[in-house]
Every structure is written in structure tokens, then in C-alpha cells.
Amino acid sequence: QVQLVESGGGLVQAGGSLRLSCAASGSIFRVNAMGWYRQAPGKQRELVATFSTGGSTNYADSVKGRFTILRDNAKNTVYLQMNGLKPEDTAVYYCNVNVPHSTGSDNYWGRGTQVTVSS
């Protein structure tokens, strides 16, 4: 059982900042990747920022230079610091963790947190 709980979403004006948090719990012994995805109305869910095996990071082009993914291993928590928010960032943001097992891997998702950026 793996549980992911997101927090930190809200309503902000363009140019503002938010920090999202995702706390992980359960039978996690190793992680292939962990990070954030988002889904805007009428669009597919897309990668925002992730940590991959070895600690490398991957960012969507649209958020590079504005968003930063951070982690606190002791707290089993990953963060997304979002600065310079734009209306186009409005979406439900989901925490994701990819966990390996003997025959492949499994994805686990949080319930999502709404981020709304007004112009």
C-alpha cells in the first residue's frame, strides 16, 4: 500500500508563487521516479517536474526557470516550488511515484490539488 497526499494548491494572481507538497507513505523501499504532473481542462495529463533514478531532474519546457522540484528524504516528501505563475499553469496537480518490482514497476498517484492562476 502506497499513499500520496498533496497539499499547497490555491488561487493566486499571475506572477505569484505557490509551493506544493507531497507526502508519501507505505511500502516504498526504492523509487524509480517521483514528481509532479498536471492536467488542465480539455488536455491530457502532462509531466511537470520529476526526480529520476540517480537524482536527475526532468522539467517541462513550459516551466523551466520558474518551477523547482525539491525533496526531503527524511520526511518522504517532495515539493514543487512554483514562481512566476501564469494563467496557463492553471490545472490540477498530481503527485506521482513509480516503484519497481520484480516484473516491472507500478505508478501511484495522489488525489490532486487545484492550482488556479488569475490574470
Sequence and secondary structure as in RCSB ss.txt:
>XXXX:A:sequence
QVQLVESGGGLVQAGGSLRLSCAASGSIFRVNAMGWYRQAPGKQRELVATFSTGGSTNYADSVKGRFTILRDNAK
NTVYLQMNGLKPEDTAVYYCNVNVPHSTGSDNYWGRGTQVTVSS
>XXXX:A:secstr
 EEEEEE  EEEETT  EEEEEEEEES S  SEEEEEEE TTS  EEEEEEEGGG EEE GGGTTTEEEEEEGGG
TEEEEEE S  GGG EEEEEEEEEEETTEEEEEE   EEEEEE 
